[in-house]
Amino acid sequence: MKSSRGDVNGLWKKYLSSRAIKIRNLLVEHYRPLVHMQAARLAQKLPAQVSYDEICSAGYDGLMEAVQAYDPKHKAKFETFCQQRIHGAVMDWLRALDGQSRTVRSFEKQRMLHKEVLDSELGRPPTETELSAHMGISHERFAELARLSRLGHEVHLSAVQSDDDSHRGSPSGWDVSDVHAVDPSQRISRQMLTDYITRGLNREERLVLVLYYTEGLTMAEIGLVLDLSESRVSQIHKDVIARLRRRFKDEVAELVA
């Protein structure tokens, strides 16, 4: 449920006087749509392997920092102030990620090449010990790179434990209770269903569906995010839904044939 302007102003007054973690987190919850909109814009410009959800995770760090640093005496609207913080947090995350991801990509390529050689020589799939020895790296280093390769890009929301922000990364810092929280397995199932339904759609079409059905944005708001007219967003939505109906009708027909 969205807070009214009066409620938000009241939260700001309480937070600026107390700097209480609980109130800060309520403000972050209220401004979450700003992260979603910024993430959708960036998702259009970044490589496809950088997912919308990962961008959102990095953006939340920027939003939290913006809430903590905001000073209304400077007379800038918070919505304007936090956009740069969110964008900067995502860029910092990408810069930190890039060095590691290049190493992992290089490892994956070399592992595949060496595995093909050993497959041919041994007549069977090689063990990790045999692969690491053939690649000339320690088994410990091989296992670590293999773990990173399996995990992919691991992004988490930084949170603080105390009011002075001296302890980052504590899971207890993000202490806003959510009565509507769902089991993680349900969230994963929903993500898998989303991926299945949107399979074959281009990025713009997928974002229209995700922003409309998952994030709850209106056609006009999606148009602002994607730099499209409201009528164009409506047309994309209509076309995609028609295609999906035809696709799933055909798939059901094949199953019962």
N, C-alpha and C positions, 0 to 999 in steps of 0.2 A: 504494500500500500504506500502511495506517495505521500510524503509529508507536505502540509501546507506551508506557505511562505512564513506565516507566523510561527509555526512549529520550528522551522529551520532557523529562523532568526533567534528564537529562544535557545536552541541548541548551541548556536554560535556564542551567545552571551555566556552561557554556562561553561562552555569549553574554554573560552578566552580568559575566564576568571579562575578556572580550576585546573585546566590542562588534564582533565581526567581521561584515562584511556577508554573507559566505557562510552563516554560522550563522543570522543574522537571517532571511535568505530561506528557509532550511529551516523555521524556525518559522512563517513566514507561509504556506508551503505546507501545513504540518500543520493550521493553523487555518482554511484556506480554507472548509470547510463552514459556519463561522459567518457568513461573508459571504453565502453562498448562501441560508442560512435567513433572514437579515435582509433580503436583497434580495427574497425571495419575499413576505415580510410587507408590505414597502413597495410592491411592485408591485401589490398589491390596492388600495392607497389612492391611488396616483398616477394621473394621466391615462394613457390607453392608449398615447399616443404616446411615453411614457417607457418604454423597454423594460427587461426584466429584465437583459439583458446590460449595458446602460449603467449600471444601478444597481450591478451587481456591480463594474464597472470603478471607479466612484467609491468603493465600499466597500472595495476593496483598499487605497486610500490610507489610509483610517482604520485598517485592520488593521495596516498597516505602522507607522503612527505609534503605535499602541497597543503593539506589540512593543517599539518603541524607548523608550517612556515608562514601561513597566511596572516597578514596584518591589515585589517580593514582601514587603518589610518591612512594607508597609501591610496585609498579611494578606488582601487581597481576591483572590478567584480571578481568574485572567486572563480566563476566559470571561465573567465578569460585567463586569470592567473594560473589555473591548474592545467590548462591545455599544454603549455610548454613543459611543465613538470612531467606530465604523463608521456609526452613525446620523447623527452630527454631520457626518462627511465627505460623506455623501450629501446632507444638507441644504445644506451649503456649496456643493456642486456645483450643486444646483438653483437656489440664489439667484444664483450667478454666471451660470448659463445663462439665467435668466429674462429679464434685460434684453436680451441679444443675441437670444433667440428671439422676443421681441415685435417687435423691429426687423425681423427676417427675415420674420416673418409679415405685418407691415404692407407690407413691400416686395413680397412675393409677391402680395398682394391688389391693390396699386396697379399692379404690372406686368401683371397679368391684365386689369385695367380698361383701361389704356392700350393694351395689345396689341389688344383688341377694337375700340377706336376706330380705331387705325391700320390694322388689317385691313380695316375698312370703307372708310376713306379711300383707301388705296393699292391695294386689290384684291389684296393679297398679304401674306404674313407680314412684319412689319417686321424690320429688322436690329437688333442690340444698340445700335448708334450712334443709330439713329432712335428707339428706345425710350427710351434714356437722355436724349436731348434733349427728347423729349415729356414725360418725367417731371420734367425740370428738375434732373437730377443729373449729375455728371461721369461720363464713361465708366468711369473708374477705380473710382469708388464703386459704379457699377452692376455692374461685373465682380466686385467683391469680394462684394457682397450675393448675386449670382447663384451664386457659388462656395459660399458658406455655405448657400444654399438647397439646392444639389445635395448637399452633404455631409450636411446634417441636423445632428443633435447629435453633435459629435465629442468623444469622451471617451477619455482615455488613462490608463494607470497611471503615476503619478509614481514615479520611482526615483532613487536617489542614487548618486553615483559613488565617493565616498570615505567613510571611517569617521566623519568629523566632520559628515556630512550638509550640507556647504557647497555642493554642486553638485547641484541637482535637475534631473530631466528627462533625464539621460543614459541612453541605451538600454543602456549597458554595466553600469549599476547593477543591473539585474534579471538576476543571473548564475547562477540555479539552472538547471543543465542538466536536460533532461527527455528521457529515452531513449524515452519514448512520444509525443513531440511529432509532430504530423501536419502535413502541408503545408497552408499557409493556404487553398489552393483547396479542399482536402478539407473544412476546417472551414466554409468558406462554403457548399459544396454541402450539408453536413449541416444547416446552418441553413436553407437554402432548402427542403430536404426536410421539416424540422420545421415550417416555416411552411405548407407545402402540406398536410401531414397534418393539422395542427391548425386549418386554415381552417374557420371557422364555429363553432368551439367558444367558449364564454365564457371569461373570464379564469381562473376557478376551475378549470374542466376542463383548460385548457391547462397551468396550473401543476402540476396533479396529474401529467400526462404528463411534463412537462419534469423535475420534481423526481424522479420515479420512474425514468425511463429515461435521462435525461442526467446528473443529479446523483447518482443512486444512493441516494437516501433511501428508508428503509422506509416502509410505510404509516403506522406509528405516528409516525415523525418528521414526515411530511407533515402528519399531523393536528395536531401541535403547532404547526407553522408556520402552517397555515391556520385554526387554532382550530376544528377539526372532530374528531369521534370517529374512531378507526381504522376502525370498521365503515362510517362514512359515506364516508370516503376510498376504501375498498375498493369500495363500491357505485358511486361516481362513476367509478372506474376501469373497473369491469365494464361499466357503461352506455355509456361512451365507446368502449371497444373494440368492443362489439357494434355501435354506430352506424357506426364506421369500417369494420368488416368489410362491413356492408351497403352502405355508400357505394361502397367500392372494388370490390365485386362488381358493382354496377350500372354503374360506369364502365368496367370491363373488358368487360362484356356489350355496352355501347354501341360500344366500339372494334372488337369482332369481328363486330358485326351487319352 
